[in-house]
Amino acid sequence: MTESANRRAALALHGLSAKDREWVLSRLETSDMETLSGHLDELAELGFPSDASDLVKEVMADDESVHVSPEVEVIDAAAPKIVRRVLKDEQAATMALIMSCHPWRWQKRVMRGLGRAKSRAVREAIVRQNFNVSGAVRDGVIKSLANVIADASSRRAAANGFGWRRLFR
């Protein structure tokens, strides 16, 4: 199974009773069982509710209290090409930190544009949360990224105005 399919299967199994979950796992090949068990452990460790109604309540409560900083708005509104260009030389852990800060509009497109090896490394770093930093450091990274993206976006807009678009592709 693909990683995405494994995660979806683990999420479905997480919603079953412990007895039913064990029954399903016992019928899988050892490698699939180990993979799904790891994902199930991760869901439990994160406190992910197994009851869908509890999950809906949590998501609704989170949506009501979300405050998005101006820096996050700048980053979220950026063109995927600009974000990819700015982040292309960053380490997987730094990119994982950024990707996990917000559900970015451009995230899927940027990840696809990184290439298989780098996008896999970033996804693995996100899963392992391989970016232990304080809130202040995380906020500093986001502020710096917003400044760089705003600068790159304004340069691109200015270049387009002068017909120099090909230099900023």
C-alpha positions as CSV (number, residue, x, y, z in Angstrom):
1,M,0.0,0.0,0.0
2,T,1.0,3.6,-0.5
3,E,1.8,5.8,2.5
4,S,-1.4,7.7,1.9
5,A,-3.4,4.5,1.8
6,N,-1.8,3.2,4.9
7,R,-2.7,6.4,6.8
8,R,-6.3,6.3,5.6
9,A,-6.5,2.6,6.6
10,A,-5.1,3.4,10.1
11,L,-7.6,6.2,10.5
12,A,-10.4,3.9,9.6
13,L,-9.1,1.2,12.0
14,H,-8.7,3.9,14.7
15,G,-12.5,4.4,14.7
16,L,-13.2,0.7,15.4
17,S,-13.5,-1.0,18.8
18,A,-10.2,-2.5,20.1
19,K,-11.6,-6.0,19.5
20,D,-12.5,-5.3,15.9
21,R,-9.2,-3.5,15.2
22,E,-7.2,-6.4,16.5
23,W,-9.3,-8.8,14.4
24,V,-8.6,-6.8,11.2
25,L,-4.9,-6.5,12.0
26,S,-4.5,-10.2,12.7
27,R,-5.6,-10.9,9.1
28,L,-2.9,-8.7,7.5
29,E,0.5,-9.5,6.3
30,T,3.2,-8.8,8.9
31,S,4.6,-5.8,7.1
32,D,1.2,-4.2,6.7
33,M,0.2,-5.0,10.3
34,E,3.4,-3.3,11.6
35,T,3.0,-0.3,9.4
36,L,-0.7,0.2,10.5
37,S,0.2,-0.5,14.1
38,G,2.8,2.3,14.0
39,H,0.2,4.7,12.6
40,L,-2.4,3.6,15.1
41,D,0.1,4.3,17.9
42,E,0.8,7.7,16.5
43,L,-2.9,8.5,16.4
44,A,-3.3,7.4,20.0
45,E,-0.2,9.3,21.1
46,L,-1.5,12.5,19.5
47,G,-4.8,12.0,21.3
48,F,-6.8,11.7,18.1
49,P,-10.4,10.8,19.0
50,S,-11.7,7.5,17.7
51,D,-15.3,8.7,17.7
52,A,-16.0,10.8,14.6
53,S,-18.5,13.0,16.5
54,D,-15.8,13.9,19.0
55,L,-13.4,14.8,16.1
56,V,-16.0,17.1,14.5
57,K,-16.5,18.9,17.9
58,E,-12.8,19.4,18.2
59,V,-12.4,20.7,14.7
60,M,-15.3,23.1,15.1
61,A,-13.9,24.4,18.4
62,D,-10.5,24.9,16.8
63,D,-12.0,26.7,13.8
64,E,-13.9,29.1,16.1
65,S,-10.8,30.2,18.0
66,V,-8.3,30.5,15.1
67,H,-6.5,33.8,14.8
68,V,-4.2,34.1,11.8
69,S,-1.3,36.5,12.1
70,P,-0.5,38.9,9.3
71,E,2.7,37.0,8.5
72,V,0.7,33.7,8.0
73,E,-1.7,35.6,5.7
74,V,1.2,36.8,3.6
75,I,2.7,33.3,3.3
76,D,-0.6,31.6,2.7
77,A,-1.5,34.1,-0.1
78,A,1.9,33.6,-1.9
79,A,2.2,32.0,-5.3
80,P,3.4,28.3,-5.0
81,K,6.3,29.1,-7.4
82,I,7.6,31.8,-5.1
83,V,7.2,29.6,-2.0
84,R,9.0,26.7,-3.8
85,R,11.8,29.0,-4.9
86,V,12.3,30.5,-1.4
87,L,12.2,27.1,0.3
88,K,14.1,25.0,-2.3
89,D,17.4,25.0,-0.4
90,E,16.1,24.6,3.1
91,Q,16.6,21.5,5.2
92,A,13.7,19.0,5.4
93,A,13.3,19.7,9.2
94,T,12.9,23.5,8.5
95,M,10.4,22.8,5.8
96,A,8.5,20.4,8.0
97,L,8.3,23.1,10.7
98,I,6.9,25.6,8.2
99,M,4.5,23.0,6.6
100,S,3.1,22.0,10.0
101,C,2.4,25.6,11.2
102,H,-0.7,26.1,9.1
103,P,-2.8,24.3,6.5
104,W,-1.2,26.3,3.6
105,R,-3.2,26.7,0.4
106,W,-0.1,26.0,-1.7
107,Q,1.3,23.1,0.4
108,K,0.4,20.3,-2.0
109,R,1.7,22.1,-5.1
110,V,4.9,23.1,-3.4
111,M,5.5,19.5,-2.1
112,R,4.9,18.1,-5.5
113,G,7.4,20.5,-7.0
114,L,10.2,19.6,-4.6
115,G,10.8,16.2,-6.2
116,R,10.2,12.8,-4.7
117,A,13.2,12.5,-2.4
118,K,12.9,15.9,-0.8
119,S,9.1,15.8,-0.4
120,R,9.4,12.3,1.2
121,A,12.0,13.7,3.6
122,V,9.8,16.6,4.5
123,R,6.8,14.3,5.0
124,E,8.8,12.0,7.2
125,A,10.1,15.0,9.2
126,I,6.5,16.2,9.7
127,V,5.4,12.8,10.9
128,R,8.4,12.5,13.3
129,Q,8.0,16.1,14.3
130,N,11.7,16.4,13.6
131,F,11.8,20.2,14.4
132,N,11.7,20.7,18.1
133,V,11.9,24.5,18.5
134,S,10.3,26.9,20.9
135,G,7.3,29.0,20.0
136,A,9.4,32.1,19.8
137,V,11.8,30.4,17.3
138,R,8.8,29.1,15.2
139,D,7.3,32.6,15.2
140,G,10.7,34.0,14.1
141,V,10.9,31.6,11.2
142,I,7.4,32.5,10.1
143,K,8.1,36.2,10.3
144,S,11.3,35.8,8.4
145,L,9.6,33.7,5.7
146,A,6.8,36.2,5.4
147,N,9.4,39.0,4.8
148,V,11.3,37.0,2.2
149,I,8.1,36.0,0.4
150,A,6.7,39.6,0.5
151,D,10.0,40.8,-1.0
152,A,10.1,38.1,-3.7
153,S,6.4,38.8,-4.5
154,S,6.9,42.5,-4.9
155,R,10.0,42.0,-7.1
156,R,8.1,39.6,-9.3
157,A,5.2,42.0,-9.6
158,A,7.6,44.8,-10.5
159,A,9.4,42.7,-13.0
160,N,6.0,41.7,-14.6
161,G,5.2,45.4,-15.0
162,F,8.4,46.0,-17.0
163,G,8.1,42.9,-19.2
164,W,10.9,41.0,-17.4
165,R,8.6,38.1,-16.4
166,R,11.0,35.5,-17.9
167,L,13.7,36.4,-15.2
168,F,11.4,35.4,-12.4
169,R,9.9,32.1,-13.5
